[in-house]
Every structure is written in structure tokens, then in C-alpha cells.
Amino acid sequence: MRAGRTALAVAFMLQGTTFALLVTCIPEIQHRYGLGDGLLPVFLAAVPVLAGVGSITSEQLVRRTSARAVLRVVQPAVCLSLAGVGLGDTLWQLALALGAFGLLVGALDASMNMLGVGLQHRYGRSIMIGFHAAFSLGGILGAAVAGLGSHDGVGLPVLFGTAAAVIAPLAVLTGTLFAGPAELGDAVREAAEAAARSVPWRPLLPLCLAMAFAYIADASVSNYSVKYLTDGLGSPEDVAKLSYLGYMVAMLFGRALGDRAVQRFGAVPVARGGAGLAALGFAVAAAAPAAWAGIAGFTLLGFGICAIIPQVFAAGGRLFPADSDAAVARLNLFNYVGFLVGSPLVGAIADGSSYRWALLAPMLLVLAVLPLADRFAPAPALAAPAEA
């Protein structure tokens, strides 16, 4: 069990590295393919749409095989699709590579979390935050590698190709240690059955909105922080990548300290403080006179957002302790909603005016979490319908 947990944490870290390499190199991808700012939001929005398709498809594959089997195949394939993004030179090749990346990432995300939920079910306590912290650690590594590549003038074919050549074999090796039926028994099936139980939507809607607003902010940073620093503030590309690196470092530290803050101050003050800090981060970044101020703004934003997202899941679990998996599954859908809205929203406003104005839209949406923060407080649990 310990080996399986460690292996899955490594898989999360490798995925964080792969994702960070892609999103921090968006300016280089634009230059290589001649992708204009008007088309960029379309390409970026297509990735989460296809990820949703991949996630649904993977559920059917998991039923026929196992989460471990799907994860063993799709994670090395994601690395190959990353290499494909760096090798083409026409828009149809970019569309094909990003389409494959989106489909595979959706299947990877679903199978990783299914396996993680199964492990958590067997452990009998929360261990999922640790897996997502490993993703943040991988994001730091990927952003750092991308920054060094830009500083040294390494092209996308070499950068993405080398990364794939290193990460794919590591993913294959890690896959041999994933927990299987001998360790998990029926834990994955039992967790899936719990997630399939019916829970009412109405009590969850405020938390769903908070989740969507948080992921709109996250999508804005992931897709546009580097581009804002290069195009809006005239920063060199290697320096601009520090914006995402600072964001992920803040997320990692925030996740490490977040539980203690909740224990000391309570969930509602932490959620409100996180929303306020995230909005301040957007404001600092939008008003930044130079790259260093933009990096500081996105770092503040990371500290704020990391306090909101875990508390949304925790609040949903408290509402339905007997069906927490079902509540979490519904809340997680709004992860994709946030990404679907965030990328086109910021891209369209930036194309019509500037990135400074575009950053104000997610800032206002993050502030909308403030009146929703009361729903983060512990409350009497709601029972699932008896017929479930």
C-alpha cells in the first residue's frame, strides 16, 4: 500500500511537470505556429472540452479493465503528445497534437483520481491533498525547466522532446508499482458506487459556484500569466515563466499550511481571506509597472486560491458525510467549467482591449466568493435520499 501510494504521488508529480511545460511555453507555441491572439482562446478552450470527453471515455475503460491499467497507458502517451506539440509547424498539426493532449489528459486525470480515491478508501483517512501537492511540486519543476530552456534558447522540439524522453520512461517504471486488486480489493468499485449515489444539487450550488470562480482564476494564470508578462510588460520569456513558477510555489506552501490555518481560524475566515488575497493578487498583477510586480501579483494569487479549492471539497464532504465521494464528484465537475470559461473570457477581453483589463474579470469573480464563504462553515449533515 505504501509503495502504491508513493508511485501514485510520483505520477501526479510527473503530470504536474508535463502540464507546466505546456502552459508556460504558450508564447513559444504561438511563435512557432504563427497562432494569433484571436485564435489562441479557441485552441486553449478546446483542450478542457476534449479533456472532458477523455474523462468520460476513461470511465468506460476503467469498468472493463482497471484504473491502474488505463493510467499505465495514458500517462506515457501524454508525454508523447507533448513532444508532438513541439515537433509540428502548421496549425493543423498543432490542433492534432493539442487535441490528443486534451483527450489523454482527461483520461489521465480521471484514472489518477480514481486510483487515489481507491487508496484513500482503503486507508480510511484523507490522503488526496498529498497527491495534489505532488502535482504542485511537479508544476514548480516544469516551470523551472521551461524557464531554463528559454534562457538558454532551447527550441520547443528539443525541450518537449527531451522532457518526453525522460518523463515517459519514468511513467512506465512508476506504473509497475501502482496498487492493484491485491492491495485495493474492491476499494475502487466501492468508492465508485458511493459516488454514484444521488445527493441533492441545491445545497451544493454555492460551493459549485465558488469552485468555478476559483478555477477561472487558475485557468487565467495557467494560460495567460506568461503571455501577459511577455506581451503586456515586455518581459523576456525566461523571466516571464517565473510568474507561473511563483504561483505554483505559493500553491504548494499554501496547501502545506492550509490545514493548520483552518484549525486555528476556521474555514470561513480562511475562505474569505483566500478570496481577498487572490483578488489582491489580480489587482497587483493588472497594475504592475514591470515584470517583478506581475510575478509578485501571481504569487499572491497562488496563496489565495490554494485556500479556497480544498475548502470547497471539505465543505461538500461535511454536508454529506455518508456520500462525500458523490458530493466531491459533483463539485469536481466545476473544475472543468472554470477552465472552459476562464480561458476564452480572459483571451477575448485581452484581444479587445489589453491583458490589464482582462485580469480584472477573474478578479471580480474571485471576489464573488466572499458572500459564498458562509457555506464553508461546518453545518448539520444532510442525509442522502433513502431510496438511494
C-alpha positions, 0 to 999 in steps of 0.5 A: 500500500505504501509503495502504491501510494508513493508511485501514485504521488510520483505520477501526479508529480510527473503530470504536474511537470508535463502540464507546466511545460505546456502552459508556460511555453504558450508564447513559444507555441504561438511563435512557432505556429504563427497562432494569433491572439484571436485564435489562441482562446479557441485552441486553449478552450478546446483542450478542457472540452476534449479533456472532458470527453477523455474523462468520460471515455476513461470511465468506460475503460476503467469498468472493463479493465482497471484504473491502474491499467488505463493510467499505465497507458495514458500517462506515457502517451501524454508525454508523447503528445507533448513532444508532438506539440513541439515537433509540428509547424502548421496549425493543423498539426498543432490542433492534432497534437493539442487535441490528443493532449486534451483527450489523454489528459482527461483520461489521465486525470480521471484514472489518477483520481480514481486510483487515489480515491481507491487508496484513500478508501482503503486507508480510511483517512484523507490522503488526496491533498498529498497527491495534489501537492505532488502535482504542485511540486511537479508544476514548480519543476516544469516551470523551472525547466521551461524557464531554463530552456528559454534562457538558454534558447532551447527550441520547443522540439528539443525541450518537449522532446527531451522532457518526453524522453525522460518523463515517459520512461519514468511513467512506465517504471512508476506504473509497475508499482501502482496498487492493484486488486491485491492491495485495493480489493474492491476499494475502487468499485466501492468508492465508485458506487458511493459516488454514484449515489444521488445527493441533492444539487441545491445545497451544493450550488454555492460551493459549485459556484465558488469552485468555478470562480476559483478555477477561472482564476487558475485557468487565467494564470495557467494560460495567460500569466506568461503571455501577459508578462511577455506581451503586456510588460515586455518581459523576456520569456525566461523571466516571464515563466517565473510568474507561473513558477511563483504561483505554483510555489505559493500553491504548494506552501499554501496547501502545506499550511492550509490545514493548520490555518483552518484549525486555528481560524476556521474555514470561513475566515480562511475562505474569505481571506483566500478570496481577498488575497487572490483578488489582491493578487489580480489587482497587483498583477493588472497594475504592475509597472514591470515584470517583478510586480506581475510575478509578485501579483501571481504569487499572491494569487497562488496563496489565495486560491490554494485556500479556497479549492480544498475548502470547497471539497471539505465543505461538500464532504461535511454536508454529506458525510455518508456520500462525500465521494458523490458530493466531491464528484459533483463539485469536481465537475466545476473544475472543468467549467472554470477552465472552459470559461476562464480561458476564452473570457480572459483571451477575448477581453485581452484581444479587445482591449489589453491583458490589464483589463482582462485580469480584472474579470477573474478578479471580480469573480474571485471576489464573488466568493466572499458572500459564498464563504458562509457555506464553508462553515461546518453545518448539520449533515444532510442525509442522502435520499433513502431510496438511494 
